[in-house]
Amino acid sequence: MTSVINSPRGSAEVDGEVTSRNETKVARRGLSSRIYVPALSIVAIAVVLIAIGLASHWGGTSFAASITNQKVIVVGPVTIAILFFFLVIERLRPAQRRGFFARGYRQDVLYTVLNATLVVPLVVALSLSFAHLASKSLPWIVLPRYEFLPRWLAIAIIFVAMDACNWSAHLANHKVRMLWRFHELHHSQEDMSVLTVFRTHPLIHVSYLIALVPGIVLLANGSVTTSLLVVYAAVVAFEHSNTNLSFGPLNRIFCSPNYHRIHHRVEGRQDVNLGFALTIWDQLSGRAVFPTKETIRIDTGLPGRPLTVEQSAPRARHFSVLAAQLVGPFRPLNQREKGDDDSSTDVNPDAGAVNSDGLRSNVIDSFDVNSVGQIR
């Protein structure tokens, strides 16, 4: 019987492997000190989806026509009229009094323009690519036409299921650090208005693609029209408005501005009241906090201002703040914006005497953005 004895490797070879591993660790630390690497995965997903869409010619769907429909939803004549109406209501019945040209309002105008020009094509590209990929890779999820299912009922089911998917994605954005890095921009607004609905990072839409699944599943039984999507978008925009309004008895069903404002509060849990249109998902998960007189005028924003905001400096610097906010998800974990120390007592310069006590609260609670699973 022949035994085979492996000769030990030379010390030089072992030392070389150790040195190589150490160099790799140093390189990783160097990269992580300059950029938050996990955020790049969202970029990669977006790039891959768009590449698939281009290769498949968007699944045979007209890209130009889809952009037109999306613009109708985002900034079409009806949408603009609805937004204008809500802006008027904000002046007549505000939750917090703000100057007509408050910094937060001006910043959200920039995001509105950004959405109408650059984000719309991105969302269309991601949506068409995702829908094509899902229907081709998982053809069994596309149900056949059911004669017993009325079209109106199919559309109603799509709406409810779509709202549930949006709620689930929203919860993930609060619980997964990588996703929160993109979502925290939306929560950074200290001057809430109906235009805050546009204050989102362009790449956050990757996480909400799951909301397309109900429409894909029931496509043969009914499809949601552009008009209905405008109504849905109007409801979501309205709940972001700076208005002291609720839906009365229906407040237990639909998300109102007073209800959703609690979700944006600067002090207390922010992983509550996650609903887009319906409160049922919050109630079923124990995350519903219904408004009271004390919550109507609460301050909004991020505790400790871990992200650059337009209210944190003597001058607004809207464009430089916009740039900083858009690259914010990629900043290193250990990096905090200059002047954004947790002990800061900077006050929103546009706030004035706004809360129930006649003063705007200073941010005094510390906030660790790295502990996103426990965001408060």
LUMLOSE-426092 format. One line per 4 residues: number of its first residue (from 1); their letters; for each residue x, y, z of N, C-alpha, C, O. Coordinates in steps of 0.2 Angstrom, whole numbers. Layout:
N
NUM> A> X,Y,Z,X,Y,Z,X,Y,Z,X,Y,Z; ...
END
This chain:
376
1> MTSV> 4,-6,0,0,0,0,4,6,0,9,7,4; 3,10,-4,8,16,-5,4,22,-2,-2,24,-3; 8,25,2,5,31,6,8,38,2,14,38,1; 4,42,1,6,49,-2,6,54,3,1,55,7
5> INSP> 12,57,4,13,62,9,14,69,5,19,69,1; 10,73,7,10,80,3,16,84,7,16,85,13; 20,86,3,25,90,5,23,97,8,19,100,4; 25,99,13,23,106,16,25,111,11,30,111,8
9> RGSA> 20,117,11,22,122,7,28,126,10,28,126,16; 31,129,6,37,133,9,34,140,12,29,142,11; 38,142,17,36,148,21,35,154,17,31,158,18; 39,154,11,39,160,7,32,160,4,29,166,3
13> EVDG> 29,154,2,22,154,-1,17,156,4,12,160,2; 18,153,10,13,155,15,13,162,16,7,166,17; 19,165,17,19,172,19,16,176,13,13,182,14; 17,174,7,14,178,1,7,178,1,4,183,0
17> EVTS> 4,172,3,-4,172,4,-6,176,9,-11,180,9; -3,176,15,-5,181,21,-4,188,19,-9,192,20; 1,190,15,2,197,13,-3,199,8,-6,204,8; -5,194,4,-11,195,-1,-17,197,2,-21,201,0
21> RNET> -19,192,7,-25,193,11,-25,200,15,-30,203,15; -20,202,18,-19,208,21,-20,214,16,-24,219,18; -17,213,11,-18,219,6,-25,219,3,-27,225,2; -29,214,3,-36,214,1,-40,217,6,-44,221,5
25> KVAR> -38,215,12,-42,219,18,-41,226,18,-46,230,19; -35,228,17,-33,235,17,-37,239,11,-39,244,12; -37,235,6,-40,238,0,-48,239,1,-51,244,-1; -51,234,4,-58,235,6,-59,240,11,-64,244,10
29> RGLS> -55,241,16,-56,246,21,-55,253,18,-59,257,19; -50,253,13,-49,260,10,-55,261,5,-57,267,5; -58,256,2,-64,258,-2,-70,260,2,-74,264,1; -71,256,8,-77,257,12,-76,264,16,-81,267,18
33> SRIY> -70,266,16,-69,273,19,-71,279,15,-71,284,17; -71,277,8,-73,282,3,-80,282,1,-83,287,-2; -83,276,1,-90,275,-2,-93,269,2,-90,264,4; -100,270,2,-104,264,5,-106,259,0,-110,260,-4
37> VPAL> -102,254,0,-102,249,-6,-109,246,-7,-111,245,-13; -112,244,-2,-119,240,-3,-124,245,-7,-128,242,-11; -123,251,-7,-127,256,-11,-126,255,-18,-131,256,-22; -120,252,-20,-119,251,-27,-123,245,-30,-124,245,-36
41> SIVA> -125,241,-26,-129,235,-28,-136,238,-31,-139,235,-36; -139,243,-28,-145,246,-31,-143,249,-38,-147,248,-43; -138,252,-39,-136,255,-45,-135,249,-50,-137,250,-56; -132,244,-48,-131,238,-52,-137,235,-55,-138,233,-61
45> IAVV> -142,234,-50,-149,232,-52,-152,236,-57,-155,234,-62; -152,243,-56,-155,247,-61,-151,247,-68,-155,247,-73; -145,246,-68,-141,246,-74,-143,239,-78,-144,239,-84; -143,234,-74,-145,227,-77,-152,227,-80,-153,225,-86
49> LIAI> -157,230,-76,-164,230,-79,-164,234,-85,-168,232,-90; -161,240,-85,-161,244,-91,-158,241,-97,-160,241,-103; -153,237,-96,-149,234,-101,-154,228,-104,-154,227,-110; -158,225,-100,-162,220,-102,-168,223,-106,-170,220,-111
53> GLAS> -170,229,-103,-175,232,-107,-173,234,-114,-177,234,-119; -167,237,-115,-165,239,-121,-164,233,-126,-166,233,-132; -161,227,-123,-160,221,-127,-167,218,-130,-167,216,-135; -172,219,-125,-179,216,-127,-183,221,-131,-189,220,-132
57> HWGG> -181,227,-132,-185,233,-135,-191,234,-130,-197,235,-133; -189,234,-124,-194,235,-119,-200,231,-119,-206,233,-117; -199,224,-121,-204,219,-121,-210,221,-126,-215,218,-126; -208,225,-131,-213,226,-137,-217,232,-135,-221,234,-139
61> TSFA> -216,235,-129,-220,241,-127,-217,247,-130,-211,248,-129; -221,252,-132,-218,259,-134,-215,262,-128,-219,264,-124; -209,264,-129,-205,268,-123,-208,275,-123,-209,278,-118; -209,278,-129,-211,285,-129,-218,285,-127,-219,290,-123
65> ASIT> -222,281,-129,-229,281,-126,-230,280,-119,-234,284,-115; -225,276,-116,-225,275,-109,-223,281,-105,-226,283,-100; -218,284,-108,-216,291,-105,-221,296,-105,-222,300,-100; -225,296,-110,-231,301,-111,-236,300,-105,-238,304,-102
69> NQKV> -237,293,-104,-242,291,-99,-240,293,-92,-244,295,-88; -233,292,-91,-230,293,-85,-230,300,-83,-231,302,-77; -229,304,-88,-229,312,-87,-236,314,-86,-237,319,-82; -241,311,-89,-248,313,-87,-249,312,-80,-253,316,-76
73> IVVG> -247,306,-77,-248,305,-70,-244,309,-65,-247,312,-60; -238,311,-67,-233,315,-63,-235,322,-63,-235,326,-58; -235,325,-70,-236,332,-71,-240,334,-76,-240,339,-79; -245,330,-77,-251,331,-82,-255,337,-80,-255,339,-74
77> PVTI> -259,339,-84,-264,345,-82,-268,344,-76,-269,348,-72; -271,338,-76,-275,336,-70,-271,336,-64,-273,338,-58; -265,333,-64,-261,332,-58,-259,339,-56,-259,341,-50; -257,344,-60,-255,350,-59,-261,354,-55,-260,358,-50
81> AILF> -266,353,-58,-272,357,-55,-274,354,-48,-275,358,-43; -273,348,-47,-274,345,-40,-269,347,-35,-270,349,-30; -262,347,-38,-257,350,-33,-258,357,-32,-257,359,-26; -260,361,-36,-261,368,-35,-267,369,-30,-267,373,-25
85> FFLV> -272,365,-31,-278,365,-26,-275,364,-19,-277,367,-14; -271,358,-18,-268,356,-12,-264,362,-9,-264,363,-3; -260,365,-13,-256,371,-11,-260,377,-8,-258,380,-3; -266,378,-11,-270,383,-9,-273,381,-2,-273,385,3
89> IERL> -275,375,-1,-278,372,5,-272,373,11,-274,374,17; -266,372,9,-260,372,14,-260,379,17,-258,380,23; -262,384,13,-261,391,15,-268,393,20,-267,397,24; -273,389,18,-279,391,22,-280,387,28,-282,389,33
93> RPAQ> -277,381,28,-278,377,34,-271,373,35,-271,367,35; -266,376,37,-259,373,38,-259,369,44,-262,371,49; -255,364,44,-253,360,50,-248,364,54,-248,365,60; -243,367,50,-238,372,53,-238,378,48,-238,377,42
97> RRGF> -237,384,51,-237,390,47,-230,390,44,-225,390,48; -229,391,38,-223,392,35,-223,398,30,-229,400,27; -218,401,28,-217,407,24,-219,404,17,-218,398,15; -222,408,12,-224,406,6,-218,403,2,-219,398,-2
101> FARG> -212,405,3,-206,403,-1,-201,400,4,-195,401,4; -204,396,9,-199,392,14,-194,388,10,-195,386,5; -188,387,13,-183,384,10,-185,377,8,-183,375,2; -188,373,12,-191,367,10,-195,366,4,-194,362,0
105> YRQD> -199,371,4,-204,372,-2,-199,373,-9,-201,369,-14; -195,377,-8,-190,378,-14,-186,372,-16,-185,371,-22; -184,369,-11,-180,363,-12,-184,357,-16,-182,354,-20; -191,357,-13,-195,352,-16,-197,354,-23,-199,349,-27
109> VLYT> -197,360,-25,-198,362,-32,-193,359,-36,-194,357,-42; -187,359,-34,-181,356,-38,-182,349,-39,-181,346,-44; -185,345,-34,-186,338,-35,-192,337,-39,-192,332,-43; -197,342,-39,-202,341,-44,-200,341,-51,-202,337,-55
113> VLNA> -196,346,-52,-193,347,-59,-188,341,-61,-189,338,-66; -185,339,-56,-180,333,-57,-185,327,-59,-183,323,-64; -190,326,-56,-195,320,-57,-198,321,-64,-198,316,-68; -200,327,-66,-203,328,-72,-199,327,-78,-201,325,-83
117> TLVV> -192,328,-77,-188,328,-83,-183,321,-83,-183,318,-88; -180,320,-78,-175,314,-78,-178,308,-75,-176,302,-77; -182,308,-69,-184,302,-66,-190,299,-70,-190,292,-69; -194,302,-73,-199,299,-77,-196,294,-82,-199,288,-82
121> PLVV> -191,296,-86,-189,291,-91,-185,285,-87,-186,279,-89; -182,286,-81,-179,281,-77,-184,276,-75,-184,270,-75; -190,279,-72,-195,274,-69,-198,270,-75,-200,264,-74; -199,273,-80,-202,270,-86,-198,264,-88,-200,258,-89
125> ALSL> -191,265,-89,-187,260,-91,-186,255,-86,-186,249,-88; -186,256,-79,-186,251,-74,-192,247,-74,-192,241,-74; -198,250,-75,-205,247,-75,-206,242,-81,-208,236,-80; -204,245,-87,-205,240,-93,-200,234,-92,-202,229,-94
129> SFAH> -194,236,-90,-189,230,-90,-191,225,-85,-191,219,-86; -193,227,-79,-196,223,-74,-202,219,-76,-202,213,-75; -207,222,-79,-213,218,-81,-211,213,-86,-214,208,-86; -207,215,-91,-205,210,-96,-201,204,-93,-202,198,-95
133> LASK> -196,206,-89,-192,200,-85,-197,196,-81,-196,190,-81; -201,199,-77,-206,195,-73,-210,190,-77,-211,184,-76; -213,193,-83,-218,189,-87,-215,184,-91,-218,178,-92; -208,185,-93,-205,180,-97,-201,175,-92,-201,169,-94
137> SLPW> -199,177,-87,-195,172,-82,-200,168,-78,-198,162,-76; -205,171,-76,-210,168,-72,-217,168,-75,-222,171,-73; -218,165,-81,-224,165,-85,-230,162,-81,-236,164,-82; -229,158,-76,-235,155,-72,-238,160,-68,-244,159,-65
141> IVLP> -235,166,-66,-238,171,-62,-244,175,-66,-248,178,-63; -243,174,-72,-248,178,-76,-255,174,-77,-255,169,-81; -260,176,-74,-266,172,-74,-270,173,-80,-269,178,-83; -273,167,-82,-277,168,-88,-284,172,-87,-285,174,-81
145> RYEF> -287,173,-92,-294,177,-92,-299,173,-88,-300,168,-91; -302,176,-83,-307,172,-80,-314,176,-81,-315,182,-80; -318,172,-84,-325,175,-86,-329,177,-80,-333,182,-81; -328,174,-75,-332,175,-69,-330,182,-65,-333,184,-61
149> LPRW> -324,184,-67,-321,190,-63,-322,196,-67,-320,197,-72; -327,201,-64,-328,207,-68,-322,211,-68,-318,211,-64; -322,215,-73,-316,219,-74,-315,224,-69,-309,225,-66; -320,227,-66,-320,232,-61,-317,229,-54,-313,232,-51
153> LAIA> -319,223,-53,-316,219,-47,-309,217,-48,-305,218,-43; -307,216,-54,-300,214,-55,-296,220,-54,-290,220,-51; -298,226,-56,-294,232,-55,-294,234,-48,-289,237,-45; -300,233,-44,-300,234,-37,-295,230,-33,-291,232,-29
157> IIFV> -294,224,-35,-290,219,-32,-283,221,-34,-278,221,-29; -281,224,-40,-275,226,-42,-273,232,-37,-267,232,-35; -277,237,-36,-276,243,-32,-274,241,-25,-270,243,-22; -279,236,-22,-277,235,-15,-271,231,-15,-267,232,-10
161> AMDA> -269,226,-19,-263,222,-19,-257,227,-20,-252,226,-17; -258,232,-25,-253,236,-26,-251,240,-20,-245,242,-19; -256,243,-16,-255,246,-10,-251,242,-5,-247,245,-1; -253,236,-5,-250,231,0,-242,231,-2,-238,231,3
165> CNWS> -241,230,-8,-234,229,-10,-230,236,-9,-224,235,-7; -233,242,-10,-230,248,-9,-228,248,-1,-223,251,1; -233,246,3,-232,246,10,-226,242,12,-222,243,16; -226,236,9,-220,231,11,-214,234,9,-209,233,12
169> AHLA> -213,237,3,-207,240,1,-205,246,5,-199,247,7; -210,250,7,-209,255,12,-206,253,18,-202,256,21; -209,247,21,-206,244,27,-199,242,26,-195,243,31; -198,239,21,-191,237,19,-186,243,19,-180,242,21
173> NHKV> -188,248,16,-184,254,16,-183,257,23,-178,261,24; -187,255,28,-185,257,35,-181,252,39,-178,254,44; -181,246,36,-178,241,40,-171,238,37,-167,236,41; -170,240,31,-164,237,28,-159,244,27,-161,248,24
177> RMLW> -154,243,30,-149,249,30,-148,252,23,-148,258,22; -146,247,19,-145,249,12,-150,253,9,-149,258,5; -157,251,10,-162,254,7,-164,261,10,-166,266,7; -163,261,17,-164,267,21,-159,273,18,-161,278,18
181> RFHE> -153,271,16,-149,276,14,-152,280,8,-151,286,7; -156,277,4,-159,280,-2,-166,283,1,-168,288,-2; -169,280,6,-176,283,8,-175,289,13,-180,293,13; -170,289,16,-169,295,21,-170,302,18,-172,306,22
185> LHHS> -168,302,12,-169,309,9,-176,311,9,-178,317,11; -181,307,8,-188,308,9,-190,311,16,-194,315,16; -187,308,21,-188,310,28,-184,316,30,-186,318,36; -180,319,26,-176,324,28,-180,331,28,-177,336,30
189> QEDM> -186,331,25,-190,337,24,-192,340,31,-196,336,34; -191,346,32,-193,349,39,-198,354,37,-201,357,42; -200,355,31,-205,360,29,-210,356,24,-210,356,18; -214,351,27,-218,347,23,-223,351,19,-226,356,21
193> SVLT> -224,348,13,-229,351,8,-231,346,3,-228,340,3; -236,347,-1,-239,342,-5,-233,340,-10,-233,335,-13; -228,345,-11,-223,343,-16,-217,339,-13,-213,336,-17; -218,337,-6,-213,333,-3,-214,326,-6,-209,322,-5
197> VFRT> -220,324,-9,-220,318,-12,-215,317,-18,-213,311,-19; -212,322,-21,-207,321,-26,-200,321,-23,-195,320,-26; -199,322,-16,-193,323,-13,-190,315,-12,-191,313,-6; -188,312,-17,-186,305,-17,-180,304,-21,-179,308,-26
201> HPLI> -176,300,-19,-170,298,-23,-172,294,-29,-176,290,-29; -169,296,-35,-171,293,-41,-171,285,-41,-175,281,-44; -166,282,-37,-165,275,-37,-169,272,-32,-169,266,-32; -173,275,-28,-177,272,-23,-183,268,-27,-186,264,-24
205> HVSY> -184,270,-33,-189,267,-37,-188,259,-38,-192,256,-40; -182,258,-37,-180,251,-38,-183,246,-33,-186,241,-35; -184,249,-27,-187,245,-21,-194,244,-22,-197,240,-19; -197,249,-26,-205,249,-27,-207,245,-33,-213,245,-34
209> LIAL> -203,242,-37,-205,239,-43,-209,233,-41,-213,230,-45; -209,230,-35,-213,225,-33,-220,227,-33,-225,222,-34; -222,233,-33,-229,235,-34,-232,234,-41,-238,234,-41; -228,232,-45,-230,231,-52,-233,223,-53,-236,222,-57
213> VPGI> -231,219,-48,-233,212,-48,-240,211,-49,-242,207,-53; -244,214,-45,-252,213,-45,-254,214,-52,-259,211,-55; -252,220,-55,-254,221,-62,-252,216,-67,-256,215,-72; -246,213,-66,-244,208,-71,-248,202,-70,-249,199,-75
217> VLLA> -249,200,-64,-253,194,-62,-260,194,-65,-262,189,-68; -263,200,-65,-270,200,-67,-271,204,-74,-276,207,-75; -266,205,-77,-266,209,-84,-271,206,-88,-274,211,-92; -272,200,-89,-277,197,-94,-285,199,-91,-289,198,-95
221> NGSV> -285,201,-85,-292,202,-82,-294,209,-81,-300,211,-80; -289,213,-82,-290,221,-82,-284,224,-80,-279,222,-77; -283,230,-83,-277,235,-82,-279,241,-79,-285,244,-80; -275,244,-75,-277,250,-71,-275,256,-77,-270,256,-80
225> TTSL> -280,260,-77,-280,266,-82,-276,271,-79,-274,272,-73; -273,276,-84,-269,281,-82,-273,286,-77,-271,289,-73; -280,287,-79,-284,291,-74,-284,289,-67,-284,293,-62; -285,282,-66,-285,279,-59,-278,280,-56,-278,281,-50
229> LVVY> -273,279,-60,-266,280,-57,-265,288,-55,-262,289,-50; -268,292,-58,-268,299,-56,-272,300,-50,-269,304,-45; -277,297,-49,-281,298,-43,-277,295,-37,-276,298,-32; -274,289,-38,-269,286,-33,-264,290,-31,-262,291,-25
233> AAVV> -260,293,-36,-255,298,-35,-257,304,-31,-253,307,-27; -263,306,-33,-266,312,-29,-267,311,-22,-266,315,-18; -269,305,-20,-270,303,-13,-264,303,-9,-263,305,-4; -258,300,-13,-252,299,-10,-249,306,-9,-246,308,-4
237> AFEH> -250,311,-14,-247,318,-13,-251,321,-8,-248,325,-4; -257,321,-7,-261,324,-2,-259,323,5,-259,327,9; -258,316,6,-256,314,13,-249,318,15,-247,318,21; -245,320,10,-239,324,12,-240,331,13,-235,335,15
241> SNTN> -246,333,12,-247,341,12,-247,343,19,-248,340,24; -245,350,20,-245,353,26,-252,356,28,-253,362,29; -256,351,29,-263,353,30,-266,349,36,-264,344,38; -269,353,40,-273,350,46,-279,347,44,-285,350,46
245> LSFG> -279,341,41,-285,338,38,-285,331,39,-280,328,39; -291,328,40,-291,321,40,-298,319,37,-301,323,34; -299,312,37,-305,310,33,-311,308,37,-316,305,36; -311,311,44,-316,310,48,-317,302,50,-312,299,51
249> PLNR> -323,300,49,-324,292,50,-320,288,46,-319,282,48; -318,290,40,-314,286,35,-307,286,37,-303,283,33; -305,290,42,-298,291,44,-295,284,46,-289,283,46; -299,279,48,-297,272,49,-296,268,43,-294,262,44
253> IFCS> -298,271,38,-297,267,31,-292,270,27,-287,267,24; -292,277,26,-288,280,21,-282,284,25,-284,287,30; -277,285,22,-271,289,25,-272,296,24,-273,299,18; -273,300,29,-274,307,29,-267,311,30,-262,308,32
257> PNYH> -267,318,29,-261,321,30,-259,321,38,-253,320,40; -264,321,42,-263,321,49,-260,314,51,-256,314,56; -262,309,48,-260,302,49,-253,301,47,-249,298,50; -252,303,41,-245,302,38,-240,307,41,-234,305,41
261> RIHH> -242,312,43,-237,317,46,-233,313,52,-227,315,54; -237,309,56,-234,305,61,-228,301,59,-223,300,62; -228,299,53,-223,295,50,-217,299,49,-211,296,49; -218,305,48,-212,310,46,-209,313,52,-205,318,52
265> RVEG> -212,312,58,-210,316,64,-203,315,66,-200,310,64; -200,320,68,-193,320,70,-191,317,76,-186,314,77; -196,316,81,-195,313,87,-200,307,88,-206,308,87; -198,301,89,-202,295,90,-201,291,84,-197,292,79
269> RQDV> -204,285,84,-203,280,79,-206,283,72,-211,286,71; -202,281,67,-204,283,60,-206,277,56,-208,278,50; -205,271,59,-207,265,55,-214,263,57,-216,257,58; -219,268,57,-226,268,59,-229,272,53,-226,276,50
273> NLGF> -236,270,52,-240,274,47,-237,274,41,-236,279,37; -235,268,38,-231,267,32,-236,267,26,-234,267,20; -243,267,27,-247,266,21,-247,271,16,-245,277,18; -248,269,10,-248,274,4,-255,277,4,-256,283,4
277> ALTI> -260,273,3,-267,275,3,-272,272,8,-276,276,11; -270,266,10,-274,262,15,-271,261,22,-265,260,22; -274,262,27,-271,261,34,-271,254,36,-268,252,41; -275,250,33,-276,243,35,-270,239,36,-269,235,41
281> WDQL> -264,240,32,-258,236,33,-255,238,39,-252,234,42; -255,245,41,-252,247,47,-256,244,53,-253,242,58; -263,244,52,-267,241,58,-265,234,59,-265,231,64; -265,230,53,-264,223,54,-257,221,57,-256,216,60
285> SGRA> -252,226,56,-245,224,58,-244,228,65,-238,228,67; -249,231,67,-248,235,74,-243,241,73,-240,243,78; -243,244,67,-239,250,66,-244,256,65,-241,261,62; -250,256,66,-254,262,65,-255,266,71,-256,264,77
289> VFPT> -253,273,70,-253,277,76,-258,283,73,-256,287,69; -264,283,76,-269,288,73,-268,295,77,-266,295,82; -269,300,73,-268,307,75,-272,309,81,-277,307,82; -269,314,85,-272,317,90,-271,324,90,-267,327,85
293> KETI> -273,328,94,-272,336,94,-264,337,95,-262,342,92; -261,333,99,-254,334,100,-249,332,94,-244,335,94; -252,328,90,-248,326,84,-249,330,78,-245,329,73; -254,334,77,-256,337,71,-250,342,69,-249,343,63
297> RIDT> -247,346,74,-242,351,72,-235,349,74,-230,353,75; -233,342,75,-227,340,77,-222,341,71,-223,342,65; -215,342,73,-210,344,68,-208,337,65,-209,332,67; -206,339,59,-204,333,54,-196,334,52,-193,339,53
301> GLPG> -193,328,50,-186,328,48,-183,322,51,-186,318,53; -176,323,50,-172,317,53,-168,320,59,-165,325,59; -169,316,65,-165,317,71,-158,318,70,-155,313,67; -155,324,72,-148,325,71,-145,327,64,-139,328,63
305> RPLT> -150,327,59,-148,329,53,-142,325,50,-137,328,48; -142,319,49,-137,315,47,-136,316,39,-130,315,36; -141,319,36,-140,321,29,-141,328,28,-144,331,32; -137,331,23,-137,338,22,-144,340,20,-147,337,16
309> VEQS> -146,346,24,-153,348,22,-152,356,21,-148,359,23; -157,358,18,-157,366,16,-158,370,21,-156,376,21; -160,368,27,-162,372,33,-156,373,38,-156,376,43; -150,369,36,-145,368,41,-139,374,41,-135,374,45
313> APRA> -140,378,36,-135,383,35,-138,390,34,-144,391,33; -134,395,36,-136,402,35,-140,403,28,-145,407,28; -137,401,23,-140,401,16,-142,395,14,-139,389,16; -147,394,10,-150,388,8,-146,384,4,-146,378,4
317> RHFS> -142,387,-1,-138,383,-6,-142,377,-9,-139,372,-9; -147,379,-12,-151,373,-15,-148,368,-19,-149,362,-19; -144,371,-24,-141,366,-29,-136,362,-26,-135,356,-28; -132,365,-22,-126,361,-19,-129,356,-14,-127,350,-13
321> VLAA> -135,358,-10,-138,353,-6,-141,348,-10,-141,342,-8; -144,349,-15,-147,344,-20,-142,339,-22,-143,333,-21; -136,341,-24,-131,337,-26,-128,332,-20,-127,326,-20; -128,335,-14,-126,332,-8,-131,326,-6,-129,321,-4
325> QLVG> -137,328,-7,-143,323,-5,-143,318,-10,-144,312,-8; -141,319,-16,-142,313,-21,-136,309,-21,-136,303,-22; -130,311,-18,-124,307,-17,-124,304,-10,-120,300,-8; -129,306,-6,-129,304,1,-129,297,2,-126,295,7
329> PFRP> -133,293,-2,-133,286,0,-126,282,-1,-125,277,2; -122,285,-4,-115,282,-6,-110,285,-1,-104,283,-1; -112,289,4,-107,292,8,-105,286,13,-109,282,15; -98,286,16,-96,281,20,-100,281,27,-103,286,29
333> LNQR> -101,275,30,-105,275,36,-102,279,41,-106,282,45; -96,280,42,-93,284,47,-93,291,46,-90,295,50; -95,293,40,-95,300,38,-101,304,40,-107,302,38; -101,310,43,-106,314,45,-105,321,41,-99,323,41
337> EKGD> -110,324,39,-110,330,36,-107,335,41,-109,335,46; -103,340,38,-100,345,42,-106,349,45,-111,351,42; -106,350,52,-111,354,55,-117,350,57,-122,353,60; -117,343,56,-123,339,57,-122,335,63,-124,329,64
341> DDSS> -118,338,68,-117,334,75,-124,333,78,-128,337,78; -124,327,81,-130,325,85,-133,330,90,-139,331,91; -128,334,93,-129,339,98,-131,345,95,-133,350,99; -132,346,89,-134,352,86,-140,355,88,-145,351,89
345> TDVN> -141,361,89,-147,364,91,-150,369,86,-154,374,87; -147,368,79,-150,372,74,-157,372,73,-160,366,74; -160,377,72,-168,377,71,-169,379,64,-166,383,61; -174,376,61,-177,378,54,-178,385,54,-182,388,58
349> PDAG> -174,389,50,-175,396,50,-182,398,47,-184,404,48; -186,394,44,-192,395,41,-198,393,46,-204,395,44; -196,391,52,-201,388,56,-205,393,60,-211,393,60; -202,397,63,-205,402,67,-209,399,73,-207,394,75
353> AVNS> -214,402,75,-218,400,80,-224,395,77,-229,398,75; -223,389,78,-227,385,74,-231,379,78,-236,377,76; -228,377,83,-231,371,86,-236,373,92,-237,379,93; -239,368,95,-244,369,99,-242,374,105,-246,377,109
357> DGLR> -235,374,107,-233,378,112,-230,385,110,-228,389,114; -231,386,103,-229,392,100,-221,392,98,-219,397,96; -218,387,99,-211,386,98,-209,380,94,-213,375,95; -204,380,89,-202,374,86,-197,371,90,-192,374,93
361> SNVI> -198,364,91,-193,360,95,-187,360,92,-186,359,86; -181,360,96,-175,359,94,-174,351,94,-177,347,98; -169,349,90,-167,342,89,-162,340,95,-157,343,94; -164,336,100,-160,335,105,-158,328,106,-153,326,109
365> DSFD> -162,323,103,-161,316,104,-156,314,99,-156,316,93; -151,310,101,-146,307,96,-149,302,91,-154,299,93; -146,301,86,-148,297,80,-142,293,77,-138,297,75; -143,287,77,-138,283,74,-141,280,67,-144,275,67
369> VNSV> -139,283,61,-141,280,55,-139,273,54,-142,270,49; -134,271,57,-131,264,56,-136,259,59,-136,253,57; -140,261,63,-145,257,67,-152,257,64,-157,259,67; -152,256,57,-159,258,54,-164,253,56,-170,255,56
373> GQIR> -163,247,58,-168,243,60,-171,245,67,-177,243,68; -169,250,70,-172,253,76,-173,261,75,-172,265,80; -174,263,69,-176,270,68,-182,272,72,-187,269,72; -181,278,75,-186,281,79,-187,288,77,-192,291,80
END
